Amino acid sequence: MADRKDMPHVVIVGGGFGGLNAAMSLAGAPVRVTLVDRTNHHLFQPLLYQVATAGLSPADIAVPIRSVFSRQRNVRVLLAEATGVDLPGKRLLLDKGELRYDYLVLAVGATHNFFGHDEWGTHALGLKTLDEALRIRERMLLAFEGAERTTDPEARKRLLTFVVIGGGPTGVEMAGAFSELATHVLSKDFRAIDPSSTRVVLVEAGPRILAAFPEDLGRRAEAQLASLGVTVEKGRAVARIDDDGIAFGDGERIDAATVVWAAGVRGTKLSRAIGAPLDRGGRVKVSSDCSLPGHPEVFAIGDMAACRDKNGVDVPGLCPAAIQQGQYVARTLRAELRGKPREPFTYVDKGTMATVGRKRAIAMMGKLELAGFLAWLAWMAVHVFFLIGFKNRFLVMFNWIWQYFTWKRGARLITTHTGVEPKLLLAAAPDGPVPSLREAASAKTPAP
């Protein structure tokens, strides 16, 4: 144990794709590793929207960080929040205490970017954590419960309107999942409403959705959304978000009980607290070896870093990129401890995918472009492959197979009433008796 204390101390902040892979790739290396995270679990963010729409349970896409490293003896895991970095003193500042390091790997991800309107965060629901996913799930299910209770057509219309802001992969996946849930999963569960009359609106300020994909794939994804009944509003920027919905710059409003924000990301508080140069999105600017300029012992990787590799490629904020950077940093440290010079990071583009819904997806892998059923199968295979642990892979595959054949989703649980959610039920309180089945059948709300 005494010898271990003399080894270089590598502190990794963040248990996401980048941090986790950096730590795992240092297995057997002559270093002490301390992994710090403010939660106790690694989260598979690409499937977070499925928790938000009741397709998966939280434990299906999350795994305790300690269990990942239970057999890797050179890794210690600490539940703590990093608040700053003393670069000259080589100290990581925590909410309680500090850690001294020889090497520091920062992989804390990103947070929501409201583009100067942070007040919108009190009305629009983001999707970065399990807590946020569960809040969306609760808000969505309470909206349906409220619509079941009310006899006011306007109140019911608002409750059954869902707005997703942001036409990137997350926004497209959320919009498609909302529509499928209402049309197919909940269609037989309610009596006084017709869940298939749910209105789902996807709002994109730019001229087209999925701007990172070729234009023809974006058009095919838009057609797939239309086949699900999703309304796509392109080239329209949101001017206001409040408790009752959203408003555009021309004054038009969409009244909605549920608004989800998926329009952009920016650096976290820790990124700003480091004192390093930032790009316009608040990400830390790093050198081609992923280190901070002037501080080769400090690395920033993943969504928090603005990195350009040795070929001049701007590294995207995708999980494969974060995984590659984590593994690269580990290789770099191993080589440096053997006295070898650093090689710049090279990003290998393995493709980009987005799912729209059941049997609907688009995929771009090199020169190969796919859309529809084949893209959907490829999307499922890739996401299962990147999940941590056999149990999670098995559970996710089992759930997807079960849902494919039965259209059932078992994670439709309302466990808490937090924030403004009880207003959904209070505002929907029936003025008189709840309609009978026959009355409800004749009074179902038509599709907006």
VOKE-802736 format. One line per 5 residues: number of its first residue (from 1); for each residue x, z, y of C-alpha. Coordinates in Angstrom, 1 decimal. Each point is the difference from the previous one (the first is absolute). Last residue first. Layout:
<nodes>
NUM = X Z Y ~ ...
</nodes>
This chain:
<nodes>
448 = -56.4 -33.1 19.5 ~ -1.3 -0.1 -3.6 ~ -3.5 1.2 -0.3 ~ -0.7 3.7 -0.1 ~ -2.1 1.1 -3.0
443 = -3.6 0.8 1.0 ~ -1.9 -1.3 -2.9 ~ 2.2 1.5 -2.7 ~ 0.2 3.3 2.0 ~ -3.8 0.3 0.0
438 = -0.1 -0.6 -3.8 ~ 2.8 2.5 -0.6 ~ -1.6 2.6 2.3 ~ 1.3 0.4 3.5 ~ 1.5 3.3 1.0
433 = -2.6 2.0 1.7 ~ 0.0 0.1 3.8 ~ 2.5 -0.2 2.8 ~ 2.8 -0.7 -2.5 ~ 3.4 1.5 0.9
428 = 2.4 -2.9 0.7 ~ 1.7 1.5 3.0 ~ 0.6 3.2 -2.0 ~ 1.5 -2.0 -2.9 ~ 2.5 -2.0 2.0
423 = 0.6 2.9 2.3 ~ 1.4 1.9 -3.1 ~ 3.0 -2.5 0.1 ~ 1.2 1.1 3.5 ~ 3.0 1.9 -1.3
418 = -0.2 1.1 -3.6 ~ -2.7 0.2 -2.6 ~ 1.8 0.5 -3.3 ~ -0.2 -1.2 -3.6 ~ -2.0 -3.2 0.2
413 = 0.8 -1.8 -3.3 ~ -0.2 -3.7 -0.8 ~ 3.0 0.0 -2.2 ~ -1.8 -1.3 -3.1 ~ -0.2 -3.7 1.0
408 = -2.2 -2.1 -2.2 ~ -0.2 -3.8 0.1 ~ -0.1 0.1 -3.8 ~ 2.3 -2.6 -1.3 ~ 2.5 -0.2 2.8
403 = -0.4 3.6 0.9 ~ 1.1 1.1 -3.5 ~ 3.0 -2.4 0.0 ~ 1.1 1.2 3.5 ~ -0.4 3.7 -1.0
398 = 2.0 -0.5 -3.2 ~ 2.8 -1.9 1.9 ~ 0.1 2.8 2.6 ~ 0.1 2.7 -2.6 ~ 2.7 -1.7 -2.1
393 = 2.3 -0.6 2.9 ~ -0.5 3.5 1.3 ~ 0.8 1.5 -3.4 ~ 3.1 -2.3 -0.5 ~ 1.6 1.3 3.1
388 = 0.6 -1.4 3.6 ~ -2.1 -3.0 0.8 ~ 2.1 -3.2 0.8 ~ -1.0 -1.8 -3.2 ~ -3.7 0.8 0.5
383 = 0.1 -1.6 3.4 ~ 1.8 -3.1 -1.3 ~ -2.4 -0.6 -2.9 ~ -3.1 0.5 2.2 ~ 1.1 -2.5 2.7
378 = 1.0 -2.5 -2.7 ~ -3.5 0.2 -1.5 ~ -1.6 -0.4 3.4 ~ 2.2 -3.0 0.8 ~ -1.1 -1.6 -3.2
373 = -3.7 0.7 0.8 ~ 0.0 -1.3 3.6 ~ 2.9 -1.3 1.9 ~ 3.6 -0.8 -0.8 ~ 3.0 -1.4 1.9
368 = 3.3 -0.7 -1.7 ~ 2.8 -0.9 2.4 ~ 1.5 3.5 -0.1 ~ -2.8 2.2 -1.3 ~ -3.0 -0.1 2.2
363 = -3.2 1.6 -1.3 ~ -3.7 0.0 0.9 ~ -2.8 2.0 -1.5 ~ -3.5 -0.2 -1.4 ~ -0.9 0.8 -3.6
358 = -1.7 3.2 1.2 ~ 0.9 0.6 3.6 ~ 2.1 -1.3 2.9 ~ 3.5 0.7 -1.4 ~ 3.1 -0.6 1.9
353 = 3.4 -1.1 -1.2 ~ 3.5 -0.7 1.3 ~ 3.0 -1.3 -1.7 ~ 3.3 1.2 -1.6 ~ 2.0 -0.4 3.2
348 = 3.5 1.2 -0.8 ~ 1.4 1.9 3.0 ~ 3.8 0.1 0.3 ~ 1.6 3.2 1.4 ~ 3.5 -0.2 1.4
343 = 2.9 0.9 -2.3 ~ 1.8 3.3 0.6 ~ 3.7 0.4 -0.7 ~ 1.2 1.7 -3.3 ~ 1.6 3.4 -0.1
338 = -1.7 1.2 -3.1 ~ -2.3 2.2 2.1 ~ -0.8 -3.1 2.0 ~ -1.1 -1.8 -3.1 ~ -2.4 2.7 -1.1
333 = -1.3 0.3 3.5 ~ -0.7 -3.7 0.3 ~ -1.7 -0.1 -3.4 ~ -2.3 2.8 1.1 ~ -0.7 -1.8 3.3
328 = -0.8 -3.2 -1.8 ~ -2.4 1.7 -2.4 ~ -2.0 1.4 2.9 ~ 0.2 -3.3 1.8 ~ -1.4 -1.9 -3.0
323 = -2.8 2.4 -0.4 ~ -0.9 -0.2 3.7 ~ -0.1 -3.8 -0.2 ~ -2.1 0.1 -3.1 ~ -2.4 2.4 1.8
318 = -0.5 -2.3 3.0 ~ 0.9 0.5 3.6 ~ 1.8 -3.3 0.3 ~ 3.8 -0.4 0.3 ~ 0.9 -2.3 2.9
313 = 2.1 -2.7 -1.6 ~ 3.3 -0.8 1.7 ~ 1.8 -0.7 -3.2 ~ 1.9 3.3 0.1 ~ -3.2 1.9 0.3
308 = -1.9 0.8 3.1 ~ -1.5 3.5 0.1 ~ -2.6 1.7 2.2 ~ -0.4 3.3 -1.9 ~ -2.9 2.4 -0.3
303 = -1.9 -2.2 -2.6 ~ 2.8 0.3 -2.5 ~ 3.6 1.1 0.7 ~ 2.0 2.1 2.5 ~ 3.5 1.0 -0.9
298 = 2.3 2.6 1.5 ~ 3.7 0.3 -1.0 ~ 0.9 -3.2 1.9 ~ -0.9 1.7 3.3 ~ 1.1 -2.3 2.9
293 = -2.9 -2.4 -0.7 ~ -2.4 1.7 -2.4 ~ 0.5 -1.2 -3.5 ~ -2.1 -2.6 -2.0 ~ 3.2 -2.0 -0.9
288 = -1.1 -2.8 2.3 ~ -0.1 2.4 2.9 ~ -3.1 2.1 0.8 ~ -2.6 0.0 2.8 ~ -2.4 2.9 -0.6
283 = -3.7 -1.1 0.2 ~ -2.1 0.8 3.0 ~ -1.9 -3.3 -0.1 ~ 1.9 -1.4 3.0 ~ 3.3 0.7 -1.7
278 = 1.7 3.4 0.1 ~ 3.6 1.1 0.9 ~ 0.9 3.3 -1.5 ~ -0.9 3.4 1.5 ~ -1.2 1.4 -3.3
273 = -3.2 1.4 1.4 ~ -1.6 -3.4 0.4 ~ 0.3 -0.8 -3.7 ~ -1.1 3.6 -0.8 ~ -3.2 -0.5 2.0
268 = -0.9 -3.0 -2.2 ~ 0.7 -3.7 0.6 ~ -2.8 -2.4 0.5 ~ -2.7 -1.7 -2.1 ~ -2.7 -2.6 0.4
263 = -3.6 -1.0 -0.2 ~ -1.4 1.9 -3.0 ~ -2.5 2.3 1.8 ~ -3.2 0.7 -1.9 ~ -3.3 0.4 1.9
258 = -3.0 1.7 -1.8 ~ -3.3 0.8 1.7 ~ -0.3 -3.4 1.6 ~ -1.5 -1.5 3.1 ~ 1.6 -3.3 0.8
253 = 0.2 -0.6 3.7 ~ 0.4 -3.0 2.2 ~ 1.5 0.8 3.4 ~ 2.2 -3.1 0.3 ~ 3.1 2.2 -0.8
248 = -1.4 1.0 -3.3 ~ -1.8 3.3 -0.7 ~ 0.1 2.3 -3.1 ~ -2.1 2.5 -1.8 ~ -2.2 2.9 0.8
243 = 2.6 2.8 0.1 ~ 2.2 -2.1 2.3 ~ 2.4 -2.9 -0.1 ~ 0.6 -2.2 3.0 ~ 1.6 -3.3 1.0
238 = 0.5 -1.6 -3.5 ~ 1.7 -3.3 0.1 ~ -1.8 -3.1 -1.2 ~ 1.9 -3.0 -1.2 ~ -1.6 0.2 -3.4
233 = -3.2 1.7 -1.1 ~ -0.4 -0.2 -3.7 ~ -3.5 0.9 -1.5 ~ 0.3 1.1 -3.6 ~ -2.7 -1.2 -2.4
228 = 2.1 -0.1 -3.1 ~ 0.2 -3.8 0.1 ~ 1.1 0.3 3.6 ~ 2.9 2.2 -1.1 ~ 1.1 -2.7 -2.5
223 = -0.3 -2.7 2.8 ~ 2.2 2.2 2.2 ~ 2.5 0.3 -2.9 ~ 0.0 -3.8 -0.3 ~ 0.6 -0.4 3.7
218 = 3.0 2.4 -0.1 ~ 1.4 -1.9 -3.0 ~ -0.2 -3.2 2.0 ~ 1.7 1.6 3.0 ~ 3.0 1.2 -1.9
213 = 0.2 3.8 -0.3 ~ 1.3 2.5 2.6 ~ -3.0 -0.8 2.2 ~ -2.4 1.6 -2.5 ~ -3.0 -0.6 2.3
208 = -0.1 -2.7 2.6 ~ 0.0 -0.5 3.8 ~ 1.1 3.5 0.7 ~ -2.1 3.0 1.1 ~ -1.4 0.4 -3.6
203 = -3.3 1.8 -0.7 ~ -1.4 0.2 -3.5 ~ -3.8 0.8 -0.1 ~ -1.8 1.4 -3.0 ~ -3.8 0.1 0.2
198 = -1.8 1.8 -2.8 ~ -3.2 -1.7 -1.1 ~ 1.2 0.2 -3.5 ~ -0.4 3.8 0.2 ~ -3.8 -0.5 0.0
193 = -1.5 3.2 1.2 ~ -2.7 2.4 -1.0 ~ 0.8 0.1 -3.7 ~ 3.8 0.3 -0.4 ~ 2.3 -0.3 -3.0
188 = -0.8 -3.5 -1.2 ~ 1.9 -2.0 2.6 ~ 2.8 2.6 0.3 ~ 2.7 -1.8 -2.0 ~ -1.0 -3.7 0.6
183 = -0.8 -0.7 3.7 ~ 1.1 3.2 1.6 ~ 3.3 0.5 -1.9 ~ 0.7 -3.8 0.2 ~ -0.4 0.0 3.7
178 = 2.1 3.0 0.7 ~ 2.8 -1.3 -2.4 ~ 0.1 -3.3 1.8 ~ 0.3 1.6 3.4 ~ 2.7 2.5 -1.2
173 = 2.1 -2.8 -1.6 ~ -0.1 -2.2 3.1 ~ 0.9 2.9 2.2 ~ 2.9 1.1 -2.1 ~ 1.3 -3.6 -0.4
168 = -0.1 -0.7 3.7 ~ -3.1 -0.8 2.0 ~ -0.2 3.3 2.0 ~ -3.1 1.9 0.9 ~ -2.5 0.8 -2.8
163 = -3.6 0.5 1.1 ~ -2.6 1.4 -2.4 ~ -3.7 -0.3 0.7 ~ -2.5 1.8 -2.3 ~ -0.3 3.1 2.2
158 = -0.6 -2.2 3.1 ~ -2.8 -1.9 -1.8 ~ -1.5 3.2 -1.3 ~ -0.1 1.5 3.5 ~ -1.7 -3.2 1.3
153 = -2.5 -0.1 -2.9 ~ -1.0 3.7 0.6 ~ -1.5 1.5 -3.2 ~ 3.3 1.9 -0.8 ~ 0.8 1.7 -3.2
148 = 1.6 -2.8 -2.1 ~ 1.9 -1.2 3.1 ~ 1.5 3.5 0.2 ~ 1.1 -0.1 -3.6 ~ 1.6 -3.5 0.5
143 = 1.8 1.2 3.1 ~ 1.1 3.1 -1.9 ~ 1.6 -2.2 -2.6 ~ 2.0 -1.9 2.6 ~ 1.1 3.1 1.9
138 = 1.1 1.8 -3.1 ~ 2.0 -3.0 -1.3 ~ 1.6 -0.4 3.4 ~ 0.9 3.7 0.1 ~ 1.4 -0.3 -3.5
133 = 2.2 -2.9 1.1 ~ 1.2 2.0 3.0 ~ 0.9 3.0 -2.1 ~ 1.8 -2.2 -2.4 ~ 2.2 -1.3 2.8
128 = 0.5 -3.2 2.0 ~ -3.6 -1.4 0.5 ~ -1.3 0.5 3.5 ~ -3.5 1.0 1.0 ~ -1.3 -1.1 3.4
123 = -1.7 2.5 2.3 ~ 2.6 2.6 0.8 ~ 2.8 -2.5 -0.3 ~ -1.5 -2.1 2.8 ~ 1.4 2.6 2.4
118 = 3.5 -1.4 -0.8 ~ -0.9 -3.1 2.0 ~ 3.5 -1.4 0.9 ~ 0.2 -2.4 -2.9 ~ -1.8 2.1 -2.5
113 = 3.0 -0.1 -2.4 ~ -0.5 2.1 -3.1 ~ 3.0 1.7 -1.6 ~ 3.2 -1.2 -1.6 ~ 2.3 0.9 -3.0
108 = 2.1 3.1 -0.2 ~ 3.0 -1.5 -1.7 ~ 3.0 1.6 1.7 ~ 3.2 0.2 -2.2 ~ 2.5 2.5 1.2
103 = 3.6 0.2 -1.2 ~ 2.4 3.0 0.2 ~ -2.9 2.3 0.7 ~ -0.9 3.4 1.5 ~ -3.6 1.1 -0.5
98 = -2.2 1.9 2.5 ~ -2.5 2.8 0.2 ~ -3.7 0.0 0.3 ~ -1.7 -3.1 1.3 ~ 3.2 -1.7 -0.9
93 = 3.1 -1.2 1.9 ~ 2.4 -2.2 -1.9 ~ 3.5 0.9 1.0 ~ 3.1 -2.2 0.3 ~ 1.3 1.8 3.1
88 = 0.4 -3.2 2.1 ~ -3.3 -1.5 -1.4 ~ -2.2 3.1 0.5 ~ -3.1 -1.5 -1.6 ~ -3.6 0.9 0.6
83 = -3.3 1.4 -1.2 ~ 0.3 -0.4 -3.8 ~ -2.9 1.5 -1.9 ~ 0.4 2.1 -3.0 ~ -0.6 0.1 -3.8
78 = 3.5 -0.2 -1.4 ~ 1.2 -1.9 -3.1 ~ 3.4 0.5 -1.5 ~ 1.7 -2.9 -1.8 ~ 3.3 0.2 -1.9
73 = -1.8 1.1 -3.2 ~ -2.1 -3.1 -0.5 ~ -2.3 1.3 -2.8 ~ -2.8 1.4 2.1 ~ 0.5 -2.8 2.6
68 = -3.2 -1.9 -0.3 ~ -1.9 3.3 -0.8 ~ 1.2 1.5 3.3 ~ -1.5 -2.9 1.9 ~ -3.4 0.6 -1.3
63 = -1.7 -3.3 -0.8 ~ -2.6 -2.0 2.0 ~ -2.0 -3.1 -0.7 ~ -2.3 1.2 -2.8 ~ 0.1 3.6 1.3
58 = -2.0 -1.1 3.1 ~ -2.9 -1.4 -2.1 ~ -0.5 -3.8 -0.1 ~ -2.8 -2.4 0.9 ~ -1.7 2.4 2.5
53 = 0.5 -2.2 3.1 ~ 2.6 2.2 1.6 ~ 1.7 0.5 -3.4 ~ 0.2 -3.8 -0.3 ~ 1.4 -0.3 3.5
48 = 2.9 2.1 -1.0 ~ 1.1 -2.6 -2.6 ~ 2.9 -1.4 2.1 ~ 0.9 3.6 1.0 ~ 1.3 1.2 -3.4
43 = 0.5 3.6 1.1 ~ 2.9 2.2 -1.0 ~ -1.2 3.6 -0.1 ~ 0.9 3.5 1.3 ~ -0.7 -0.8 3.7
38 = 2.2 0.7 3.0 ~ 2.9 -1.6 -1.8 ~ 3.7 0.9 -0.3 ~ 2.2 -1.3 -2.8 ~ 3.3 1.8 -0.4
33 = 2.7 -1.8 -1.9 ~ 3.4 1.5 -1.0 ~ 2.5 -2.8 -0.7 ~ 2.3 -1.2 -2.8 ~ -2.5 -2.6 -1.1
28 = -1.8 0.6 -3.3 ~ -3.4 -1.0 1.4 ~ 0.6 -1.4 3.5 ~ -2.5 -2.9 -0.7 ~ -2.8 2.5 -0.4
23 = 0.7 1.5 3.5 ~ 0.1 -3.4 1.7 ~ -3.1 -1.1 -1.9 ~ -2.0 3.0 1.1 ~ 1.1 -0.3 3.6
18 = -0.9 -3.7 0.3 ~ -3.3 0.0 -1.9 ~ -1.3 3.2 1.6 ~ 1.4 3.5 -0.5 ~ 1.3 0.3 3.6
13 = 3.1 1.5 1.4 ~ 3.1 -0.3 -2.2 ~ 2.9 2.4 0.4 ~ 3.3 -1.0 -1.7 ~ 2.5 2.9 -0.3
8 = 3.5 -1.0 -1.0 ~ 1.2 2.0 -3.0 ~ 1.6 3.4 0.5 ~ -3.2 1.8 -0.9 ~ 0.0 -1.7 -3.4
3 = 3.4 1.4 -0.8 ~ -1.3 3.5 0.5 ~ -2.9 -0.7 -2.3
</nodes>
